[in-house]
Amino acid sequence: MTEVTEPRLVVGALIRDARDRIFVQRRSAGRRLFPECWDVVGGAVEEGETLLDALARETAEETGWRLRRVLARVAHEEWTASGVRHIESDYVVEVDGDLSSPALEQGKHTEFAWIAAGEISLLDENAQRSGSTFIKDVVAAAHTWLAEASGKSRSAL
């Protein structure tokens, strides 16, 4: 009989700054999944946590910043890695803290960048390294949402 395991719930924080850029960080070479790829802040939801609790915890652990507010969920996708199904929800968020100086998790992330809508091609290297465009796609979805939200707020004036 084949063992059926529940999918792992995962969250991603598409952290925006005042210029509507999205924060990404590079995974270290020693990471089991997606080594040296650009990634958004996030990770697995722990037992007893809500998605938003996990989002706040992962934001603090990976950057030292504090989750201020969630603006929108821009992706809800299923993917498989190492035989494990993951269901990922990605949110555009705002945080409190010094955005010029994230406290990257030692040994897990090596550098960071802020990606403007016109700079998404930086994330093309993920496809070369891992064959995946997932991070580029969710960052693009965040920028699309931000552009639409900005247009709505201007037209409401």
N, C-alpha and C positions, 0 to 999 in steps of 0.2 A: 504494500500500500504506500502511495506517495504521500509524504507529509506536506500538508498545506500550511503555509505560514502567512500571517497577516502582512500586508504591505507596511513598510516603514514610512511614517509620516515625516515630511521634511518641510521646513520653511526657508524662505529667502527674503532678505531685506534689501530692497533697491533704495539705498539711502540717497536722497537728493540734497543738494546744497542750494544756496540762494540763487545760483546761476543756472539751476535746473540741470546740473551735471549729476551723473550717477557714479557712486563709489564702487570700485572693483579692487580686488587684491589678488596677487599671484600666489598660488599654492606652492609650497616648497617641493623640491625634487624628491624628497623621501616620502611623500604622501602616497598611500595605496591607490586611491582613486584620483584620476585626473592630475598627475604630478606636473608641476610647472605651468598649469593652465590658469588663466584668469577666472575668477569666481566672484560671486556676490557673497555678502555676509549671510550666514545661515547654517543650518544643520538639522539634525534629527530632533523630533519632539520626544521629550522624555515622558515616562509614565506619570500620569497625574497632571501633566501640563496641558493647557489649551494651546492652540496654534499661536495666539498672541503672546502668551507667557513665554513660549519658546523663542519667539521673535525677539522679545525684549532681552531674554537671557543671552541668546547668541550674539546680539548686537553688543552687549556689555562685554562678553567674553572675548570677542574677536576685534573690538575696536576701542573699548574703554568708554564709549559714548552711551548715553541714556536715551532710550526710545521715547520720543516726545508724542508723536501721533502717527497713526496709520492713515494714509490718504486713499489708497485703493488697492484691491487685489487685481493684478494684471495678468497672472498666469496661474493655471491649475493643471498640472501635467503629470502623467505617469511615465516613469522610466525604469530601466533595469540595469543594475551594475553588479557584477560578481554574483549573479544568480538571485539577487534580492530585488523585489519590486519596491519602488519608492513612489509615493504620491506627494508631489511638491506644490505648495502654494507660495507664490511670490508676491510681495507687497511693496508698493512705493511708500516710503516712510520718511519722516523727518526726525532728527536726533538733536540732543543737546550735548555740547562738548566742543573742544577745539578741533574743528574739521581739518585744519592743516596738519594735525599731528595725532593720527590714530595710534593706539597702543596695539600694534599687530601682535597676534599670538605667536610667541617664540616657537620656532621649529615648525610652525604650520603655514605661515605666510611670510614672503620675503620682500614684497614691495606693494605699493598701491598706486592707483591712478583715479582721477576724476574724468569721466567720459561725457563729453558733450554730444548732442545728437549727431553732429557732423564728424565725430571721431570714432564711431562704432567699429570702423574697419580695424582698429587695434585688436579687436576680439577675434578677427579672422584666424589668428595664429592658433586658437584653441582647436579649430577644425583640423589644422595640420598636425597638432600634437595628439589629439584624442579622437578625431573624426566627428566631434560633436559641435553643433552650432547653438546648443541650448542656451548658454549664457548670453551670447550675442542676441539671440531671439528675445530673451526676457528683458535685456537692457533696451532693445529696440521697442518692445511693448511699453516699457516705462516711459520712454521718450515720447511715444505716440500719445499715451495717456496725458502726460504733462502738457504737450502741445494742445491737445483738445481741451483740457481743463483751463489752460491759459486763454484760449480763444473764447470759451464760454464766459469766463469771468470778465473779459474785456467787453464782450457784447452785452453783458448785463448792466454795464455802466450807463 
